[in-house]
Amino acid sequence: MTALKKLTLTEPELVLALQSKDPAVLKTLYSMYSSALYGVISRIITHTELAEDVLQETFVKIWQSAAHYDNTKGRLFTWMMNIARNLSIDKLRSKDFKNSLKNQDIENNVSFVDEQNKVTFNPDVLGVKQLVENLKPDLQAVLDLVYYKGYTHVEAAERLDLPLGTVKTRIRLAIIELRRSFN
Amino acid sequence: MENIKAYIESGVLELYVLGDLSSEEALQVEEMASQNPEVGDEIAAIELAMENYAMQNAVQPSSDVETKLFEKLGIKEEEDTIIASSPYIEEPRIVSLDSSNGKIRTLRFALVACVALLVVSTAALFITYNKLNDAHDQIASLNLDKEKFAGVVSQLEFENKGLDNMVAMNDSKEWATIRMAGQPFSPKAKMNVYWNKVDKSVLINYVAMDLPKTDEKHEYQLWAMVDGKPVSLGVFGKTDSTANEALQKMQTIQNAQAFAVTVEPMGGSVNPTMEKLSVFGGV
């Protein structure tokens, strides 16, 4: 296991180092969480270049606003994740993104189209994917929209034409399923 | 306690973790959590589930992002990054198999396109080269045809001129036509001589003769028989010649009973070689 040079710290150590602005900690943080955050960003923004821009912006924001993180309000990852999701959604709704959709030049088009139809073969994920696929389709539809597509639950309700309460219940049921699978 | 359970089951805590609440609603949740450990524990469990979920659905970004990020923040690469224990050390590094780099992919497509273009160009060049060769051959054969037709046309012009003259002579009545027939030396030969009754001039028409070819050292000589003696009227060239006029004027003769043609050495002879008498005809 020592052969795996995964740079890791416990959460309290990370928070402490981050808030004291230790440059080394950002590297650690990046190596621990960049792919997890990018997993969510790249599902909200399928365009690779823009998604990578958002990932960079996310870490810049984490670095610059580390002082605002309050560990009594939740886990560090939740905080970082929400930064990533908010930046992704902002980007999705920005002029920048809409222009980039219009101005796909021809040589990028192949990889762009490819990205749009991305199928990720991540062997570690297969178990979870399997689980999510075992979810009832109506649970999965809601989780997909809110977790992968960056919809708010209100938007998801409109999109699926469901009452708000039903959407909330389904999100909860989906997450309970997830919790069960991780225990 | 029933209220707390209902609160947890309302799904608001999940929305809180997903960052899907207004700041007022979020503040209420945080207040509830600080007052009720049960709510706090539930939030922590949801957070952990979502965190695990995110970890398991990780996608590796390209290494460019890290380089650019640390450049932007002015942090230098350092080897001695802090390593410490953590629950995640057990987890293998998640590397997405989908490492498709857009640029490399683009370049690969460009390369394939270039190769395809090269093949098509080469094929096109080869086809064009073959067509050019065909065209050259066609031009050569057309030139040959053209020369042939030019020859035919000049031959026709020549004959036409000769025929015109014959018609004109027949009409004028000044001209007598003497038909000379083939002799034992060349039985199939025949030839006409035109003798003007008024000015006594003599004409031959290449069109109106059919004599075998002479060799290079001989030519034909026309004779007039005057009171039994042959008088030379001059020599004439090969019968198939088209370079000359169709008509050739020979020497005039005041009086003649017959005309004859013999084969003589180039330049003609003083006396006819009677063994080589080709045609003969009386007036």
Chai-1 contact restraints between the chains, C-beta under 6 A:
chainA,res_idxA,chainB,res_idxB,connection_type,confidence,min_distance_angstrom,max_distance_angstrom,comment,restraint_id
A,K6,B,R93,contact,1.0,0.0,6.0,A-B,restraint_1
A,L7,B,T81,contact,1.0,0.0,6.0,A-B,restraint_2
A,L7,B,I83,contact,1.0,0.0,6.0,A-B,restraint_3
A,T8,B,S86,contact,1.0,0.0,6.0,A-B,restraint_4
A,T8,B,Y88,contact,1.0,0.0,6.0,A-B,restraint_5
A,T8,B,I89,contact,1.0,0.0,6.0,A-B,restraint_6
A,L9,B,A84,contact,1.0,0.0,6.0,A-B,restraint_7
A,L9,B,S86,contact,1.0,0.0,6.0,A-B,restraint_8
A,T10,B,S86,contact,1.0,0.0,6.0,A-B,restraint_9
A,P23,B,I75,contact,1.0,0.0,6.0,A-B,restraint_10
A,A24,B,E78,contact,1.0,0.0,6.0,A-B,restraint_11
A,A24,B,T81,contact,1.0,0.0,6.0,A-B,restraint_12
A,A24,B,I82,contact,1.0,0.0,6.0,A-B,restraint_13
A,K27,B,T81,contact,1.0,0.0,6.0,A-B,restraint_14
A,T28,B,T81,contact,1.0,0.0,6.0,A-B,restraint_15
A,T28,B,I82,contact,1.0,0.0,6.0,A-B,restraint_16
A,Y30,B,E66,contact,1.0,0.0,6.0,A-B,restraint_17
A,S34,B,P61,contact,1.0,0.0,6.0,A-B,restraint_18
A,S35,B,A58,contact,1.0,0.0,6.0,A-B,restraint_19
A,S35,B,V59,contact,1.0,0.0,6.0,A-B,restraint_20
A,S35,B,Q60,contact,1.0,0.0,6.0,A-B,restraint_21
A,S35,B,I94,contact,1.0,0.0,6.0,A-B,restraint_22
A,A36,B,A54,contact,1.0,0.0,6.0,A-B,restraint_23
A,A36,B,M55,contact,1.0,0.0,6.0,A-B,restraint_24
A,A36,B,A58,contact,1.0,0.0,6.0,A-B,restraint_25
A,Y38,B,V59,contact,1.0,0.0,6.0,A-B,restraint_26
A,Y38,B,P61,contact,1.0,0.0,6.0,A-B,restraint_27
A,G39,B,N57,contact,1.0,0.0,6.0,A-B,restraint_28
A,G39,B,A58,contact,1.0,0.0,6.0,A-B,restraint_29
A,G39,B,V59,contact,1.0,0.0,6.0,A-B,restraint_30
A,V40,B,A54,contact,1.0,0.0,6.0,A-B,restraint_31
A,S42,B,V59,contact,1.0,0.0,6.0,A-B,restraint_32
A,T48,B,G102,contact,1.0,0.0,6.0,A-B,restraint_33
A,E52,B,P61,contact,1.0,0.0,6.0,A-B,restraint_34
A,E52,B,V65,contact,1.0,0.0,6.0,A-B,restraint_35
A,L55,B,P61,contact,1.0,0.0,6.0,A-B,restraint_36
A,L55,B,V65,contact,1.0,0.0,6.0,A-B,restraint_37
A,Q56,B,V65,contact,1.0,0.0,6.0,A-B,restraint_38
A,Q56,B,L69,contact,1.0,0.0,6.0,A-B,restraint_39
A,F59,B,L69,contact,1.0,0.0,6.0,A-B,restraint_40
A,K73,B,E30,contact,1.0,0.0,6.0,A-B,restraint_41
A,G74,B,E47,contact,1.0,0.0,6.0,A-B,restraint_42
A,R75,B,E47,contact,1.0,0.0,6.0,A-B,restraint_43
A,F77,B,E51,contact,1.0,0.0,6.0,A-B,restraint_44
A,T78,B,V17,contact,1.0,0.0,6.0,A-B,restraint_45
A,T78,B,E47,contact,1.0,0.0,6.0,A-B,restraint_46
A,N82,B,G19,contact,1.0,0.0,6.0,A-B,restraint_47
A,R85,B,G19,contact,1.0,0.0,6.0,A-B,restraint_48
A,E107,B,T106,contact,1.0,0.0,6.0,A-B,restraint_49
A,V110,B,F109,contact,1.0,0.0,6.0,A-B,restraint_50
A,S111,B,G102,contact,1.0,0.0,6.0,A-B,restraint_51
A,S111,B,R105,contact,1.0,0.0,6.0,A-B,restraint_52
A,T120,B,S96,contact,1.0,0.0,6.0,A-B,restraint_53
A,T120,B,D98,contact,1.0,0.0,6.0,A-B,restraint_54
A,F121,B,L97,contact,1.0,0.0,6.0,A-B,restraint_55
A,N122,B,S96,contact,1.0,0.0,6.0,A-B,restraint_56
A,D124,B,I94,contact,1.0,0.0,6.0,A-B,restraint_57
A,V125,B,Q56,contact,1.0,0.0,6.0,A-B,restraint_58
A,V125,B,N57,contact,1.0,0.0,6.0,A-B,restraint_59
A,V128,B,Q56,contact,1.0,0.0,6.0,A-B,restraint_60
A,T152,B,D20,contact,1.0,0.0,6.0,A-B,restraint_61
A,H153,B,L15,contact,1.0,0.0,6.0,A-B,restraint_62
A,H153,B,D20,contact,1.0,0.0,6.0,A-B,restraint_63
A,K168,B,G11,contact,1.0,0.0,6.0,A-B,restraint_64
A,T169,B,G11,contact,1.0,0.0,6.0,A-B,restraint_65
A,I171,B,G11,contact,1.0,0.0,6.0,A-B,restraint_66
A,I171,B,E14,contact,1.0,0.0,6.0,A-B,restraint_67
A,R172,B,G11,contact,1.0,0.0,6.0,A-B,restraint_68
A,R172,B,E14,contact,1.0,0.0,6.0,A-B,restraint_69
A,I175,B,E14,contact,1.0,0.0,6.0,A-B,restraint_70
A,I175,B,I46,contact,1.0,0.0,6.0,A-B,restraint_71
A,I175,B,A49,contact,1.0,0.0,6.0,A-B,restraint_72
A,L178,B,A49,contact,1.0,0.0,6.0,A-B,restraint_73
A,L178,B,Y53,contact,1.0,0.0,6.0,A-B,restraint_74
A,R179,B,A49,contact,1.0,0.0,6.0,A-B,restraint_75
A,F182,B,A49,contact,1.0,0.0,6.0,A-B,restraint_76
A,F182,B,N52,contact,1.0,0.0,6.0,A-B,restraint_77
